[in-house]
Amino acid sequence: MITVTNTDTKEIQEIFKKQKEYKKVLRTTDAKQRKAKLKRLHDIIAKYRERIHQALREDFRKAPAETDLTEIYPTQSEILHSISHLEKWMRPHSVATPITLVGTRSEIRYEPKGTTLIIGPWNYPFHLIMTPLQSAIAAGNTAVLKPSEHTPHTSHLIKEMIAEAFNPEEVAVVEGDHKVASDLLDLPFDHIFFTGSPNVGRIVMEKAAKNLVPVTLELGGKSPVIIDESADLRDAAKKIMWGKLLNCGQTCVAPDYLIIPENLVNNFIAHARTAVYEFYGNDEKNWPANRDYARIINERHFKRIRHLIEDALEKGARIAFGGHLLEEDNFISPTILTEVTEDMEIMQEEIFGPVLPVVTVKSLEEAVDKVEKREKPLALYIFARSRQAVEYLLKHTHAGGTAVNDTIMHLANPNLPFGGVGPSGHGSYHGEFGFKAFSHERAVLHQNTILSIGQAMYPPYQGISGDVIGLITKLY
């Protein structure tokens, strides 16, 4: 097992210094130049596809097809979307002129924030650092990337790829653990983009505040699934289990827990079991050998999830199916828990694993009450064929994003913003939202030099000036 070596503090400071200078060059780049850089990033990813497969396989047994689906495809798709729309995004945007500013014209210009820091997570260690990078490049910034030390093969590969595609004064990779992250966060970047846990997100925001650095925080939380009486249970079960088990449950928008009417529980479990058998085979004993099923990232997280299961069972929960664990392989099988109560630890923290607790309710009102008692989630999923039920749930809940009759898939639309609310995140990205996250919206007003209504309101305020101000005030 390879490890990540911490980048020297002096090297970090030298990279930062060079990028602070080079941002002045990038500030004047046009759409053609930026699109060429995005194309270069796209091509290097295509060139290294097989090695990306290998790195993710080494880090946590991820299947090559799942790497294509969740790491490479969405990144390439975002890059191509940016290339297609960049000229429009960069164009100054004219805005309306109020009557009090007759004779002027106003516009919004998008300028690069400057030198940016992107800190990536371990769960999708390629996609969740390269997609923010492409947004930073599209907006005309320099970028320092800090991949997760928990996925060392992917971290090393990203560094190699970036070194081949870019000069370090434009894009550089800094490797290391939390000490390196702390050194980076002490520097006065122009923007910080962080993806990770809410607890670390608070640390990032606190350190950024010392230099008044704006931040985008992509965090997480307990994303609920609500099934209505009107739902197609077979369809819902298959989509929920796919979303839950993708990347072995280590997805920030994975369905964390299920809220379902009491009378539907048994049917749901039957359909869920059928879906999991379709995914990974009918014999649960053979699941550890299935090459399509990933592993928990490391021993520490394996033990954390095992404790959540054990605590739930001690307090009265039951395993509906699954529950097989192999510590030496960091393997936890697809698992559904029933008879779950709020006092169990599994209902107190984000699970981040392939375990789905089932909570029963008697009404949609009770379902809403259970969701709204918690912090605002990164995602909320609704399964219902009743339009009335869907609208009721959308109006009475809060979430960073929502998919109706599906899970995860709202992330695949680059025309939708992706981000959380409060503890689940701050700011959003994807598509144009990513471009804006790394841009400063500069307000520009062009005044008429021949006649300006503003001059009619200059002091002294006795006479005409005071009359004009009084008239305008009455209009409003």
N, C-alpha and C positions, 0 to 999 in steps of 0.2 A: 504494500500500500504506500503510495507516494504521499508526501506531505507538502504543504505550502510554506515557503520561507518568507519571513517578514521583510518587506522592502525597507531599506535604510531610510531614516528620517531625513538625512541630508539629500538623498536622491529624490524623495518626495518633494522637498522644498525647491529643488532645482527644476523639477518638472513643472511645478506650479508657477514658478517665476517665468519660465519660458512661455507657458500658455497664457499668462497674463499679458505678455508682450504680443504674442501672436494673435490674440483676439482682435487687435486693432486691424490686422490684415483681413481676417474673416468678416469683419463688420461690413466691408464693402463688396463682398462677393454677391454675384447675381444668381438667378435661378439656374442658369445653365451650368455654372461652376458647382453649385451645390448638388444638382442632379447627377453630375459626373461622379461626385464623391459617394452619393447613395448607390449609384450603379456599381462602383468599385466594392462597396460593402456587400451588395447583393451577390456579386460574382465570387467574392472570397468565401462567402457562406456556401455557395453551390460547389465550389472547388473542394471544400473541406467537409462535405456532407458525411462521407463514410467515417471520417475521423471524429466528427461530432457524435455519430452513432456509438462509436467505440468508447469515447470519453464518458458519455452518459451511462453506458452499460457497465463501465468500470466503477462509476461513482455510486449508482444504486440500482443496477440490474434493469435498467429501463429498456424496453423492447425497441428496436430500430423503427418500427412502424409508428409507435407512440411518440418517439422522438421527432419523427417527421411531422406528425399531427400536432404536437403541442409545443415544439421548440423551433423547428425549421420553417414549416409552412407559415405559421402566423407571423413570424419575423419577416420572411420574404414578402408576404402579402402586404404588410405595413409599409415596407420599403417601396414597393411598386405603387402603392396608393399615394405615397408622398410624392414620388416622381411624377405621377399623373396630374397632381393637383397643386404642386408647389408654386407655379407661377401665379395662380389665382390667390393662394394664401398670402403670398408676399406683396401682392398689389395693394397700394394705399386704398383705404376704404372710406369713401365720402359719407358724411353724415349730414342730417338736416340742420338748417339754420333757423333759430327762433327769431321772431319779429324784432326783438330788441337788438339783434346783431345783423340787421339788414346791411348788405354791402360786404359781408364777409363770407368766406367759405371755410369749411372745416373738414378734417380727415383724420383717420387713424392710420399710423404707420407702424409696421411690425419690425422691431429691431432686435438683434441678438442680445440675450442677457449678458453673455460674455464667457467667463470661464466656469464650467459646470462640473459638478461631482455626481457620479451615478454609482450608488451602492446596491449591488444585486443580492438576491437571496439564494438559498441552496435548493429550493424545491423545483424551480424551473430555471436553473442557473445560466442557461444560454439565452432563452427568449426574454427573460425579465431583466436582462442587462443590455441586450442588443437592440431591443425595440425602443427603450428610452434613448439609446445612443442615436438611432436613426432620426428620432425627433429632434435631438440636439443638433445633429448635422444639418437637417433640413432648415432649422432656424438660424444657422450660421454661427454656432458656438464651438469653442474648444471643449474637450471632455476628458476627465480623469475617471477611469473605471476601476471599481474595487469589487471583484467577484468574491463569492463566498469561499472561505477556506475549507468548508465542509465538503465541497465537491472539487478536490484538487486537480483531477484529470481535466475537468472542464475549464477550470481556472487557468491552468497552464496552456491549454489549447487556445483559449480566447486571447491570451497574451501573445502567443505566436501569430495568430491571425491578424490581430490589430497591428503588430509590428511590421507585418508584410504589407498591409494596406495603407497605413498612415504614418506620418512623421510624428514623433512624440510631442512636439510642440502643439500639435493639433488634437491627437487622440493618444492617450497613454493608458496602460494597465498597471495598476499597483496591486501587488498581491500581499496577503497577510491576514492576521487575525484581528480581534477587537482592538488591540493596541494600535495597529496601523489605521484602522477606521477612526480611532480617537485622534490620532495625529492629523489625519485628513480633515476631520470636522473642526479642528482648531484653526484652520486656514480660512481666510475671508473670500470664499468662492462667491460667484455672482448668483448661483442657484445650486441647490442640492436636491437630488432626486433619490429617494430611498424606498426600497421595497423590503418588507420584513414584518416582524411582529410588532404589535402595539407597544409593548414594553420598551423595545429598542427604539421605536419611533419617537417615544417621549424623550429619550436621551438625545436623539438626533435633533429634535426641535429645540431642546434646551440649549444644546451647544451652538446651534445655528443662531439662536437669539442673541448670543454674546457678540456676534458680528453683524447682526441684523440681516442675515442671509435668508432670502425667501426659500421655502421648501415645498416639494411635492412629496407627500407620504402615502404610499400604497401599502396598507396594513392588512387587517383581516378581521376575525371575530367569528361568532357563531351564526352562520348563515342558515336560516330555517327553510324547510319545505312545508308548505301547507297543502294538504289534499282535501278537496271539497267532495261532498256527497255525489256531485255530478261528474266527477272525473272518470276517465277511462283508466281503470286500475292497472290493466295489463301494460298499456302504453306508459303510464306514470312509473310503474315499478322498474321497467327496463331503463328508462331515462334517468331515474334517480340513482339506480345502482351503477350505471355507467359513470355518472358525474361523481358519485361517491368514491368509486374504486379507481378512477383515473389517477395515475401516478401514485397508486396505493393510498389514496385519500389525502395526499400531501399537496393540496391545492387550496389557495387562499379563498376561492369561491366555491369550494366543494360543499354539497349539502351536509350541514353539520348535524342536524337533528330533524326528525320528521314529526309533524303534527297532523293527526288523522282522526276521523270519527271512530269511536269505539267499535262500531259494527263492521268496519272495513278492515280491521287489523289482520285478521286471519287470511282473508283473500289477498291482501297486499303482500304478506309474507310468502304465500304460495307463489305468487307471480314473481316476487323478487328472487326467490330461490331458483325458479325456472330460468330467469334472466342470467343469474350468476353461473348456473350450469352451462348455459349457452356460451358464455364468455370464456370459461376456464375449465369446462369438463364436469361430468356428473360425479366423479369420484373425488371427494374433498381431500383424501389422502394424497392425491397426485398434484394438488395445487402448488405445493412448494417447487415442483419440477417444471411448472408451466412458465415458458419463456416470455409470455405476454404480461405477466404480473410482476410489478416492480417490488422493491423492498423498502422498508423503513430506513431512513438515511443513515442512522447510526445506533449504537447500543443505548445511548442516553435517551433518545426519543422512543426507542422500543420499550424500555423500562417505564417511561412515563405513561405510554398508552396502556401497557399491561397493568399498571397501577390503577388507571381509570376504570378498566374492566373489572378488576378485582374489587375495587371499592363499590362499584355498582352492584355486583353480585352479593357482596356482604350485606348491602342495604336492601336487598329484595328483588333486584332485577333478574331477568331470566334471559338465557341465550336462546333465541329463536332458531338460529342456525349459525354455523361457523364457530368461532372461538378457538381455533387451533393456532398455537404459537410455537415458534422455533427460535429460541434466543440466539443460538450460534449462527443463524442465518438472517437475523433481524426480520423474520417472517411473521406476519400477522394475517390470518385469513380473512376474507370478507365475513363480516359479523353483524348480526342484527340483535339488539337488546330490546326486550319488552318489559313492561311494568316498571318503567323508569320514572323516578320522582325528582323533584327540583333540588332536594338536598344532596343528591349524588354529585361527586366531583366532576363526573363526565358532563354534567349540565352546567358546570361553573366555568369551564374554560374551553377554548377552541381545541377540538380533538386532534385534527391534523393526522388522521389515520383512517383505516378502512372499517371503522366501527360506526354503525348507525343506531342511535337511540330512538325509540319510538315513544311518543307522548300522545295520549288519547284525549280527545275533547268531545263535548256534546253539541257544540255550535261553533259557527264562524266567529261569533263575538268572543267566545272563550279562547279561540285560537289567536285572535288579535290581541287579547289581553296578555297572553303568554309571551308573545313577541315583543309587545310594546313595553313590558316590564324590564326588558334587557336593553343593553346599549345598541345603537343603530348598527345593523350588520352591513357587511360589504355587499352581500347579495341576499335576495329573498326569492324563493321559487313558489309558483302557484300552479296547481294542477286542478283544472275545472273546465267543464264544457258550458257551464252557466255563465253568460256574460255578466249577469247581475252579481254573481259571487266574485268574479274577477275584479269588477269595478269597486265593489265593497272593500276588498282586501287592498287594492291599490290606494284607495282613499284613506284608509284607516291604519296604514303601516308606513314605516320609513325604511329606506335601504339605499345603499349606493347604486345598485342596479337590480333589475328584476327580469326574469324570463318566465313567460307564461306557457305552460305545457312543455317545458324543456328545462334542462340545467346546463350551465356553463356557456351555452351558445351565444348569449348576448355579447360575449367578449369578441366574437368573430366578426362583428360588423364594425368596420373602421369609422363609420359615420355616427357611432354612438360613443359618448364619453365613458371611460372606465375609471372609477374612483370610488372612494368611500365617503362616509359622513362622520365627523367627530372621531371617536376611537377607532373606526374602521378605515380612516384615511382622510387626507386633506389635499384637495386638488384632483385633477383628472388628466388622462391622456388618451392616446389612440387617435389616429387620423389627424384632422385639423386641431383637435383638442391637445394633442401632443405638441404640435408646432407652437400653439399659443402658450403652452406650459413653459416652453423654453424661450419665449419671446417677451419683450416688453411692448405693451400697446401704448405707443407714444401719441399723445394728443397734439394736433397741429392746427392752428387757426391762422388763416391768411386774411389780413386786413386790407381794406381799400385805402390807398394813400391819398386819394382825392377828397373823399367825403366819408367821415366816420361818425356814426351816431353816438359813439362813446364820448366823443369830444364835447357833445352837448350836455354831458353830465359832469364835466370838470368843475372844480371850485373856481370862483366863489359860488355858493349855493343860493345866494339871493338872486331873484330875477328868473331868467329863462332856464338856467340849470336846475334850480329847485322845482320849477313847474314841470319840466320834463321828467325828473325823478318821481315827483308826485303822481304824474299821469301813468307812468310805467307801473308804479306800485299799485295803483287802483286796478290796472288791467289784470294783475295777478292776485 
